[in-house]
């Protein structure tokens, strides 16, 4: 699998160029298949290449407030394309196939969770989804992406009695079976071990004020990766 990605990735830039040049002029100005590159490069563990560097930069930009967007927007990368090829189409090939699509559908905008909603209510704002069945295990890497939006976390002593006040708002964005994205309530305790900045939360009462967006994922081979943006 790793060797196959090494063979496919040099062609990503060419594929993207072909895709853009085949779009109608209005679509060219509005739609760029960066999510196709994100999909492929994420699955391969973000190999070193110009297209993957650009794809990862966009992936991170989307979680840089505000607003916080789904880092992979699979509905922007039509997967229903087919093309003639002499090589057998395996799992990597199915993903790479998306780079040859010329669909010009408009993208959809991510929406934030309402901070004023009841804490015990699960809030879901669902995006569109992939235009083909991606429920198979070869797309598990896309569903592995988690976005933790720590909108604020505050810990401090108050008053003469030295009580420790703690409050936080954390929401978690996840992907469904068909690549649909949704938000729901989460908590400080659910943050991955790799998250930095809240290590002393709950320990005595050191003063803490923290805001961040943390995204993690596993590539096709199960390797763990993450990024954190503090603000």
ABEGO torsion letter per residue (X at the ends): XAAAAAAAAAAAAAAAAAAAAABBAAAAAABBAAAAAAAAAAAAGGBBBAAAAAAAAAAAAAABOOBBBBABBAAABBAABBBBBABBBBAAAAAAAAAABABABBBBBBBBBBAABBAABBBBBBBBBBABBAABAAAAAAAABBBBBBABBBBBBBEAAGBBBBBBBBBBBBBBAAGBBBBBBBBAAABBAABBGAAABGBEBBBBBBBBBBBBBBBAAGBBBBBBBBX
